[in-house]
Amino acid sequence: MKQTIFRVESNTALTDSVFRMTLLGDTSAVTAPGQFVNLKLDGFFLRRPISVCDCEDGRLTLIFKTVGKGTAQMSRLPAGAEIDTLTGLGNGYDLTRAGDRPLLLGGGVGVPPLYWLAKKLRAEGKEVTAVLGFNTEKEIFGEKEFRALGCDTRVTTADGSHGIRGFVTDALPESYSFFYTCGPMPMLKAVYRRTVTDGQFSFEERMGCGFGACMGCSQKTKNGYKRICREGPVLEKEEILWED
């Protein structure tokens, strides 16, 4: 974990409620897709955890949804604004498990961390299938970016307004070597039931501290409870125990 000051380079709307923010600063602690950063906002006691969508030397890309006062304030930050940021948080995806034909499954704001993963897997010559799930056409983002990477990109919408009608589990390819997924809990449970290979799940949880001190974001596993912010957010399929 590293604490540093980032400066907003740009902050633009992708949909009515989803924004892309690029930050400039020290990215040395961000080492793997699936990690997240924790942002301190003026007037708020708790930081806001946001997954890393992309990372280049000195530049972070974050995609976030406005769901409360904190993220609404983030959406209004202008270029040049400075943000106290904790970076290098959480354990990311393991690219060595991918095999030749990895499958990426993302739902809503679970899509962003899969972009950097796809980018790295494609750089290694992997044949990547990316299934992106949304409720309706007006919520879609990222489709063009995944296609530009050379991924076999499939988009599902619950109402059938774009792409395949249904959910990400309705667009699974016939075969794949390993899967990576991120999204809301109902989606993750459905992916767990429908997938036939090993895989890794990235969990979305409310966090207090964001670095393992408060035990407020725990997931039950075969090895006891694990903190999503510290031992996660990425957990192995075979270790997860689902609670009703």
Beta strands, then each sheet from edge to edge (+ up, - down):
strand 1: 2-13
strand 2: 18-24
strand 3: 36-40
strand 4: 48-56
strand 5: 59-65
strand 6: 82-89
strand 7: 102-107
strand 8: 129-134
strand 9: 152-157
strand 10: 164-165
strand 11: 178-183
strand 12: 199-203
strand 13: 218-221
strand 14: 224-227
strand 15: 234-236
sheet 1: 1+ 2- 5+ 4- 3+ 6- 1+
sheet 2: 10+ 9+ 8+ 7+ 11+ 12+ 15-
sheet 3: 13+ 14-
end
